[in-house]
Amino acid sequence: MKLDFLNKFLVENEKTHADMRREDKFGRLLSNRKLITVFVCVVALIMLGSVVILVSEKNADSGETTADESAVYAAALSSTAENMKGSFLLAVCNEESRSIRLLACVTADSKNGSVDITYIPTGQVCSVSSSRETIAGHFENTGKDGLIYAVRACGVNIDRYVIIDESNLFPLLKLFPEQTVDVRNEVRHDYRGVSYIIEKGTQTFTAENLEKYFIYLCDNLAEESEELTELLLRFLRLSFVNEGEETVEKRYYEIVNLVSTDISAMDIAAYSPLLERFSESE
């Protein structure tokens, strides 16, 4: 009797443990299914986000706008600003060597129709995040962000920035037609290990020769600041000109892929009429 009772107890106990194991496995299965569902949802959201980003980048690269973007432009244009007054940082840098070729503050005031360019010495010393360095030193240590913070730390108020890497200077200049420039002094200079001469007088520059002339002006800023300012103003006007199908917005999409900037398409849409007026003024 005792043996039968013991056997019965062991059999029932084994059944109970088996049921518990099945329930535990079932519970884990449900839990795993929940995790799998959550994982699938996360992956789906990431894929959807990637598709949206790719479509947006494709539209930006091609200069095309979607229906939603067109609506945004329409809203921006309907509330176009009547006046514009602000400053932006214009920098030409070499990202590879972390050196600065040109640093300027461009201030535009539509009320009096003026555009002023002031050049910022890269040797100015300032403190950024407890690090005291020259502007050039901050750029060398922390790149674009360090450059922007350093300029502001030196007391230069900038609302937006445009930073051009030297590797993009030539393709950027190629966006514009050949330019006829009055070279006031004979140029003897070298760039990237190549020496060149530009004769004095009226010259029609291709993008390649214009790049060389621009580099010469930047490297000789103390003597050639007036010529550099005239050249910069010329290209600012060309950037905002509206000829035929070449709208300001289309030119923005051509340029924005070759520079680092926080000037948005919305900024261009809101201020394009004022920018076009600047391009027409002297």
C-alpha positions as CSV (number, residue, x, y, z in Angstrom):
1,M,0.0,0.0,0.0
2,K,2.7,2.4,0.9
3,L,4.5,1.6,-2.3
4,D,1.4,2.2,-4.4
5,F,0.7,5.5,-2.7
6,L,4.3,6.6,-3.3
7,N,4.2,5.6,-7.0
8,K,0.9,7.5,-7.3
9,F,2.3,10.6,-5.7
10,L,5.4,10.5,-7.9
11,V,3.3,10.2,-11.1
12,E,1.0,13.0,-10.1
13,N,3.9,15.2,-9.0
14,E,5.6,14.5,-12.4
15,K,2.4,15.5,-14.2
16,T,2.3,18.7,-12.2
17,H,5.9,19.6,-13.0
18,A,5.3,18.7,-16.7
19,D,2.2,21.0,-16.7
20,M,4.3,23.8,-15.1
21,R,7.0,23.4,-17.6
22,R,4.5,23.5,-20.5
23,E,3.0,26.7,-19.0
24,D,6.4,28.2,-18.5
25,K,7.4,27.4,-22.1
26,F,4.1,28.8,-23.3
27,G,4.6,32.0,-21.2
28,R,8.1,32.4,-22.6
29,L,6.8,31.8,-26.1
30,L,4.2,34.6,-25.6
31,S,6.8,36.8,-24.2
32,N,9.1,36.1,-27.1
33,R,6.3,36.7,-29.5
34,K,5.8,40.1,-27.9
35,L,9.5,40.9,-28.2
36,I,9.5,39.7,-31.9
37,T,6.5,41.9,-32.6
38,V,8.1,44.9,-31.0
39,F,11.3,44.2,-32.9
40,V,9.5,43.9,-36.2
41,C,7.7,47.2,-35.5
42,V,11.0,49.0,-34.7
43,V,12.6,47.6,-37.9
44,A,9.6,48.7,-39.9
45,L,9.8,52.2,-38.5
46,I,13.5,52.5,-39.3
47,M,12.9,51.3,-42.8
48,L,10.1,53.7,-43.3
49,G,12.2,56.5,-41.9
50,S,15.1,55.5,-44.3
51,V,12.7,55.6,-47.3
52,V,11.5,59.1,-46.3
53,I,15.1,60.3,-45.9
54,L,16.2,58.8,-49.2
55,V,13.2,60.4,-51.0
56,S,13.9,63.8,-49.4
57,E,17.6,63.6,-50.3
58,K,16.7,62.6,-53.9
59,N,14.4,65.5,-54.2
60,A,17.0,67.9,-52.8
61,D,19.7,66.5,-55.1
62,S,17.5,66.9,-58.2
63,G,16.1,70.3,-57.2
64,E,12.6,68.8,-57.3
65,T,9.9,69.5,-54.7
66,T,7.0,67.3,-53.6
67,A,3.5,68.5,-53.3
68,D,4.0,69.0,-49.5
69,E,7.2,70.9,-50.1
70,S,5.4,73.1,-52.7
71,A,2.8,73.9,-50.0
72,V,5.5,74.8,-47.6
73,Y,7.1,77.2,-50.2
74,A,3.7,78.7,-50.9
75,A,3.1,79.3,-47.2
76,A,6.6,80.9,-46.9
77,L,6.1,83.1,-49.9
78,S,2.7,84.3,-48.6
79,S,4.4,85.6,-45.5
80,T,7.5,86.9,-47.2
81,A,9.5,89.3,-45.0
82,E,9.4,92.9,-45.9
83,N,12.8,93.6,-44.5
84,M,16.0,91.6,-44.0
85,K,18.8,92.5,-41.6
86,G,21.3,89.9,-40.6
87,S,24.8,88.6,-40.7
88,F,26.3,85.3,-41.8
89,L,29.7,83.8,-41.5
90,L,31.4,83.0,-44.8
91,A,34.4,80.7,-44.4
92,V,36.7,78.9,-46.9
93,C,38.6,76.1,-45.2
94,N,40.6,73.1,-45.8
95,E,39.0,70.3,-43.9
96,E,41.9,67.9,-44.5
97,S,44.6,70.1,-43.1
98,R,42.2,71.9,-40.7
99,S,43.3,75.4,-42.0
100,I,41.3,78.5,-42.8
101,R,41.8,80.3,-46.1
102,L,39.1,83.0,-45.6
103,L,36.9,84.1,-42.7
104,A,34.4,86.9,-43.2
105,C,31.2,88.3,-41.8
106,V,28.6,89.4,-44.4
107,T,25.9,91.7,-43.2
108,A,22.9,92.5,-45.3
109,D,20.4,95.3,-44.6
110,S,17.5,95.5,-47.1
111,K,16.1,98.7,-45.6
112,N,19.1,100.7,-46.7
113,G,20.1,98.3,-49.5
114,S,23.6,97.6,-48.2
115,V,25.8,94.6,-48.0
116,D,29.0,94.9,-45.9
117,I,31.8,92.4,-45.7
118,T,34.3,92.5,-42.8
119,Y,37.2,90.1,-42.5
120,I,37.8,88.3,-39.3
121,P,41.5,87.7,-38.2
122,T,41.9,84.0,-37.6
123,G,44.6,84.8,-35.0
124,Q,42.0,86.3,-32.5
125,V,42.1,84.5,-29.2
126,C,39.0,83.4,-27.3
127,S,37.7,80.8,-24.9
128,V,35.3,78.0,-26.0
129,S,34.3,75.3,-23.5
130,S,37.2,76.3,-21.1
131,S,39.7,76.0,-24.0
132,R,41.5,79.2,-24.8
133,E,42.8,79.2,-28.4
134,T,43.0,81.3,-31.5
135,I,40.0,80.9,-33.9
136,A,42.3,78.9,-36.2
137,G,43.3,76.7,-33.2
138,H,39.6,76.0,-32.3
139,F,39.0,75.0,-35.9
140,E,42.0,72.8,-35.9
141,N,41.0,71.1,-32.7
142,T,37.2,70.8,-33.1
143,G,36.4,71.5,-36.7
144,K,33.3,73.4,-38.0
145,D,31.5,73.6,-34.6
146,G,34.6,74.9,-32.9
147,L,35.0,77.6,-35.7
148,I,31.5,78.8,-35.3
149,Y,31.6,79.0,-31.5
150,A,35.0,80.7,-31.6
151,V,33.8,83.4,-34.0
152,R,30.8,84.1,-31.8
153,A,33.0,84.1,-28.7
154,C,35.1,86.8,-30.3
155,G,32.0,89.0,-30.3
156,V,31.0,88.6,-33.9
157,N,27.2,88.2,-34.2
158,I,26.2,85.8,-36.9
159,D,22.7,84.5,-37.7
160,R,23.7,81.8,-40.2
161,Y,26.9,80.3,-41.6
162,V,28.3,79.1,-44.9
163,I,31.5,77.1,-44.8
164,I,33.1,76.0,-48.0
165,D,35.7,73.3,-48.1
166,E,38.5,74.0,-50.6
167,S,37.8,70.7,-52.3
168,N,34.4,72.0,-53.3
169,L,35.6,75.5,-54.4
170,F,36.2,74.5,-58.1
171,P,32.8,72.7,-58.6
172,L,31.1,75.6,-56.8
173,L,32.6,78.1,-59.3
174,K,31.6,75.9,-62.2
175,L,28.0,76.5,-61.4
176,F,28.5,80.1,-62.7
177,P,29.3,81.3,-66.2
178,E,32.8,82.6,-67.1
179,Q,33.5,86.0,-65.4
180,T,35.3,89.0,-66.9
181,V,37.4,90.6,-64.2
182,D,39.7,93.6,-64.1
183,V,43.0,92.4,-62.6
184,R,44.7,95.5,-61.3
185,N,48.0,93.9,-60.5
186,E,50.0,91.1,-62.0
187,V,49.5,87.9,-60.0
188,R,52.4,85.6,-59.2
189,H,51.4,82.9,-56.8
190,D,51.3,79.1,-56.3
191,Y,48.5,76.8,-55.2
192,R,48.7,73.1,-54.4
193,G,52.4,73.1,-55.4
194,V,51.8,74.7,-58.8
195,S,53.1,78.2,-59.6
196,Y,51.0,80.4,-61.9
197,I,51.0,83.9,-63.4
198,I,47.8,86.0,-64.1
199,E,48.6,89.1,-66.2
200,K,47.3,92.5,-65.3
201,G,44.3,93.8,-67.2
202,T,40.8,92.6,-68.2
203,Q,40.7,88.8,-68.0
204,T,37.9,86.4,-68.8
205,F,38.2,83.6,-66.2
206,T,37.2,80.0,-66.4
207,A,36.3,78.3,-63.1
208,E,39.8,76.9,-62.9
209,N,41.6,80.3,-63.3
210,L,39.0,82.0,-61.2
211,E,39.8,79.6,-58.4
212,K,43.5,80.5,-58.6
213,Y,42.7,84.2,-58.6
214,F,40.4,83.8,-55.6
215,I,43.1,81.9,-53.7
216,Y,45.7,84.6,-54.5
217,L,43.3,87.3,-53.2
218,C,42.6,85.4,-49.9
219,D,46.3,84.8,-49.3
220,N,47.1,88.5,-49.9
221,L,44.1,89.9,-48.1
222,A,46.0,92.9,-46.6
223,E,46.9,94.2,-50.0
224,E,43.9,92.9,-52.0
225,S,40.9,93.3,-49.7
226,E,39.1,95.6,-52.1
227,E,39.5,93.3,-55.0
228,L,38.4,90.3,-52.9
229,T,35.3,92.2,-51.6
230,E,34.3,93.1,-55.1
231,L,34.6,89.4,-56.2
232,L,32.6,88.1,-53.2
233,L,29.8,90.7,-53.8
234,R,29.7,89.7,-57.5
235,F,29.1,86.0,-56.6
236,L,26.6,86.9,-53.9
237,R,24.6,88.7,-56.6
238,L,25.0,85.8,-59.0
239,S,23.7,83.4,-56.4
240,F,20.5,85.3,-56.0
241,V,19.8,86.3,-59.6
242,N,16.7,84.9,-61.2
243,E,17.1,84.3,-64.9
244,G,14.6,82.3,-67.0
245,E,14.0,78.9,-65.3
246,E,17.0,79.4,-62.9
247,T,15.1,80.4,-59.8
248,V,16.7,81.4,-56.5
249,E,15.4,78.1,-55.0
250,K,16.9,76.0,-57.8
251,R,20.2,77.7,-57.4
252,Y,20.0,77.1,-53.6
253,Y,19.7,73.3,-54.2
254,E,22.7,73.4,-56.6
255,I,24.9,75.3,-54.0
256,V,23.7,73.6,-50.8
257,N,25.2,70.3,-51.8
258,L,28.7,71.9,-52.1
259,V,28.7,73.8,-48.8
260,S,28.1,73.3,-45.1
261,T,25.3,75.7,-44.0
262,D,22.3,76.2,-41.8
263,I,20.6,78.4,-44.3
264,S,17.4,76.5,-45.1
265,A,15.1,76.2,-48.1
266,M,12.5,78.0,-46.0
267,D,14.9,81.0,-45.5
268,I,15.4,81.2,-49.3
269,A,11.7,80.9,-50.0
270,A,10.8,83.6,-47.5
271,Y,13.5,86.1,-48.5
272,S,14.0,85.3,-52.2
273,P,12.2,88.6,-53.4
274,L,14.6,90.6,-51.2
275,L,17.6,88.6,-52.3
276,E,16.7,89.2,-56.0
277,R,16.4,93.0,-55.3
278,F,19.9,92.9,-53.8
279,S,21.2,91.2,-56.9
280,E,19.8,94.0,-59.0
281,S,21.4,96.8,-56.9
282,E,24.9,98.1,-57.0
